[in-house]
Amino acid sequence: MKTLPNDTEPSTNFQVTKNPLTFFREGDTVKFTCTGNIGNPPGNYIWQMISPQQDQQIIYFNETTEKEEISEKCSFRGTSNLTVHIATDHLKVKFRCFEESQADVPETYVETPPLDVQFHVRNIHIDKQPNQKQYNDKTDKITLTCTGSGNPEPNYRWFKDDNKTNILSWTNICVIDDVIQNNSGEYTCEANNIIDNVNYRNSTSVEIYIKSSMSN
């Protein structure tokens, strides 16, 4: 029968190759280390990744557990490392470590806080309301909504026909209230976020064609 003393629960520590702070960046390589008493006969550590976004759990069975005898306690100390290459999918995930025989025992595991993964802005998209190929001056208004992904959350600005000196909106929404032919043109949403003092930008555009209801 395996013995696993209550006063020697596992502990974790973290080593990060690029950023030792409380957040990680996409592309970082992180080593998680789990160490503690693994009982007698010695067990093995199991690693688990818990993703609330995808509602799934991934278990890593093949990570090695190094074992060292603790003669004065007639037990063994184990150490296991898990190396993870950080991607955007790791945002808010937790990594958990537990001794294999204690998998279903409450509070016998240790885990990281949810990971804060920073990544530059991307996937910019514009929605139109109403969603039409062309408009006429009887249209009440046209609402353009820009969405993008990034961590930190992106900031937005809108301009028309490459006129970046005339900013139409500083939010993700741009409303064309005056639906007239002169307001036809290319509307651009530019999103940006800043990571480590580097400003990342991404943009996309939509063509708005407004026809006069008096024209043939």
C-alpha positions as CSV (number, residue, x, y, z in Angstrom):
1,M,0.0,0.0,0.0
2,K,1.3,3.4,-0.9
3,T,1.8,6.0,1.8
4,L,1.7,9.7,1.0
5,P,2.1,11.9,4.1
6,N,-0.2,14.9,4.4
7,D,2.6,17.3,5.5
8,T,4.5,17.0,2.2
9,E,2.1,18.0,-0.5
10,P,3.5,18.8,-3.9
11,S,4.6,22.3,-4.8
12,T,5.2,24.1,-8.1
13,N,7.6,26.7,-9.3
14,F,8.0,28.4,-12.6
15,Q,10.8,29.2,-14.9
16,V,10.2,31.4,-18.0
17,T,12.7,31.8,-20.8
18,K,11.7,35.3,-21.9
19,N,9.5,36.9,-19.3
20,P,9.6,36.3,-15.5
21,L,6.6,38.5,-14.8
22,T,3.0,37.5,-14.2
23,F,2.1,37.2,-17.9
24,F,3.5,35.3,-20.8
25,R,3.8,36.2,-24.5
26,E,2.8,34.1,-27.5
27,G,6.0,32.2,-28.5
28,D,7.5,32.0,-24.9
29,T,8.8,28.7,-23.7
30,V,7.7,28.0,-20.1
31,K,9.0,25.2,-17.8
32,F,6.6,24.2,-15.0
33,T,8.2,22.2,-12.2
34,C,6.3,20.1,-9.7
35,T,8.1,18.6,-6.7
36,G,7.0,17.0,-3.4
37,N,6.5,13.7,-1.6
38,I,5.4,10.8,-3.9
39,G,5.0,8.2,-1.2
40,N,6.4,4.7,-0.8
41,P,6.6,2.8,-3.1
42,P,7.2,6.0,-5.2
43,G,4.5,7.1,-7.6
44,N,4.7,9.4,-10.6
45,Y,3.5,12.9,-11.3
46,I,0.7,13.5,-13.9
47,W,0.2,16.9,-15.6
48,Q,-3.1,18.2,-16.7
49,M,-4.1,21.2,-18.8
50,I,-7.5,22.7,-18.1
51,S,-9.0,25.0,-20.7
52,P,-12.2,26.8,-19.7
53,Q,-12.5,28.3,-23.1
54,Q,-12.7,25.0,-24.9
55,D,-14.2,23.1,-22.0
56,Q,-11.7,20.4,-22.2
57,Q,-8.8,18.8,-20.2
58,I,-5.6,17.4,-21.7
59,I,-3.5,15.0,-19.6
60,Y,0.2,14.5,-20.1
61,F,1.2,11.0,-19.1
62,N,4.7,10.8,-20.5
63,E,6.5,13.4,-18.4
64,T,9.3,11.8,-16.4
65,T,9.3,11.9,-12.6
66,E,12.8,12.0,-11.0
67,K,12.8,10.2,-7.7
68,E,15.0,10.7,-4.6
69,E,14.7,8.6,-1.5
70,I,14.0,10.5,1.8
71,S,15.6,7.9,4.2
72,E,14.5,9.7,7.4
73,K,10.9,9.6,6.3
74,C,10.9,6.2,4.6
75,S,9.5,7.9,1.5
76,F,10.5,9.4,-1.8
77,R,10.6,12.9,-3.2
78,G,9.7,13.4,-6.8
79,T,10.3,16.1,-9.4
80,S,8.7,16.5,-12.7
81,N,9.0,19.2,-15.4
82,L,6.6,20.1,-18.1
83,T,7.8,22.4,-21.0
84,V,5.1,24.3,-22.8
85,H,5.5,26.5,-25.9
86,I,3.0,29.3,-25.2
87,A,0.3,29.9,-27.9
88,T,-2.9,32.0,-27.9
89,D,-4.9,28.9,-27.0
90,H,-3.2,29.0,-23.6
91,L,-5.0,32.2,-22.6
92,K,-6.8,31.5,-19.3
93,V,-5.8,27.8,-19.1
94,K,-4.4,26.3,-15.9
95,F,-1.8,23.5,-15.6
96,R,-2.2,21.1,-12.8
97,C,0.1,18.5,-11.2
98,F,-0.8,15.6,-9.0
99,E,0.6,12.2,-7.9
100,E,-1.0,9.5,-10.0
101,S,-2.6,7.6,-7.1
102,Q,-4.2,10.8,-5.8
103,A,-6.0,11.8,-9.1
104,D,-9.5,11.6,-7.5
105,V,-8.6,12.9,-4.1
106,P,-9.7,16.5,-3.5
107,E,-7.1,19.2,-2.7
108,T,-4.1,16.8,-3.4
109,Y,-3.0,18.7,-6.5
110,V,-1.3,22.0,-7.2
111,E,-2.1,24.2,-10.2
112,T,-1.1,27.5,-11.8
113,P,-3.3,30.5,-11.9
114,P,-5.1,31.0,-15.2
115,L,-2.3,32.1,-17.7
116,D,-2.4,35.6,-19.0
117,V,-1.0,35.3,-22.6
118,Q,-0.3,38.5,-24.5
119,F,-0.5,38.4,-28.3
120,H,-0.6,41.1,-30.9
121,V,-3.8,42.2,-32.6
122,R,-5.2,40.1,-35.5
123,N,-8.3,38.8,-37.2
124,I,-9.8,42.3,-37.9
125,H,-13.3,42.1,-39.3
126,I,-16.0,44.7,-40.2
127,D,-19.8,44.1,-40.0
128,K,-22.3,46.4,-41.8
129,Q,-25.8,47.2,-40.6
130,P,-27.8,47.2,-42.8
131,N,-25.7,44.6,-44.7
132,Q,-26.1,45.7,-48.3
133,K,-23.9,45.9,-51.4
134,Q,-25.1,49.5,-52.0
135,Y,-27.2,52.1,-50.2
136,N,-29.3,55.1,-51.2
137,D,-30.0,58.4,-49.5
138,K,-33.2,57.1,-48.0
139,T,-31.2,54.9,-45.7
140,D,-31.5,56.2,-42.1
141,K,-27.9,55.4,-41.1
142,I,-25.1,52.9,-41.7
143,T,-23.4,51.3,-38.7
144,L,-19.9,49.7,-39.1
145,T,-18.7,47.5,-36.3
146,C,-15.1,46.4,-36.1
147,T,-14.0,43.4,-34.2
148,G,-10.5,41.9,-33.6
149,S,-8.6,39.7,-31.2
150,G,-5.6,40.6,-29.1
151,N,-4.3,40.7,-25.6
152,P,-4.2,43.5,-24.3
153,E,-7.5,44.4,-25.9
154,P,-7.1,46.4,-29.1
155,N,-7.9,50.1,-29.5
156,Y,-9.6,51.2,-32.6
157,R,-9.8,54.2,-35.0
158,W,-11.6,54.8,-38.2
159,F,-10.8,56.8,-41.3
160,K,-12.0,57.2,-44.9
161,D,-10.1,56.9,-48.2
162,D,-6.6,56.9,-46.5
163,N,-7.3,60.3,-44.8
164,K,-5.7,59.4,-41.5
165,T,-5.7,63.0,-40.3
166,N,-9.5,63.0,-40.1
167,I,-10.4,60.3,-37.6
168,L,-14.1,59.4,-37.8
169,S,-14.3,57.3,-34.6
170,W,-12.0,56.2,-31.8
171,T,-14.1,53.2,-30.9
172,N,-14.8,50.0,-32.7
173,I,-18.1,51.5,-34.1
174,C,-18.4,54.0,-36.9
175,V,-21.8,55.4,-37.8
176,I,-22.5,57.1,-41.1
177,D,-25.4,59.3,-40.1
178,D,-25.5,61.4,-43.2
179,V,-26.2,58.8,-45.9
180,I,-25.4,60.8,-49.1
181,Q,-23.5,60.0,-52.2
182,N,-20.5,62.2,-51.1
183,N,-20.0,59.8,-48.2
184,S,-19.3,56.8,-50.5
185,G,-15.8,55.5,-50.2
186,E,-13.5,53.1,-48.5
187,Y,-13.8,53.0,-44.7
188,T,-10.9,51.6,-42.8
189,C,-10.8,50.2,-39.3
190,E,-7.3,50.2,-37.8
191,A,-6.8,48.3,-34.5
192,N,-3.7,48.3,-32.3
193,N,-2.3,47.1,-29.1
194,I,1.0,47.6,-27.3
195,I,3.2,44.8,-25.8
196,D,6.6,45.6,-24.3
197,N,6.4,49.1,-25.7
198,V,6.0,47.7,-29.2
199,N,2.9,49.0,-31.1
200,Y,1.2,46.3,-33.2
201,R,-1.3,47.4,-35.8
202,N,-3.7,45.6,-38.1
203,S,-6.4,46.9,-40.3
204,T,-9.2,46.1,-42.8
205,S,-11.5,48.1,-45.0
206,V,-14.9,48.0,-46.5
207,E,-16.3,49.8,-49.6
208,I,-19.5,51.8,-49.0
209,Y,-21.4,52.8,-52.1
210,I,-24.2,55.3,-51.7
211,K,-26.4,56.0,-54.7
212,S,-28.7,59.0,-55.0
213,S,-32.4,58.0,-55.0
214,M,-32.8,60.7,-57.8
215,S,-30.4,59.0,-60.1
216,N,-31.3,56.5,-62.7
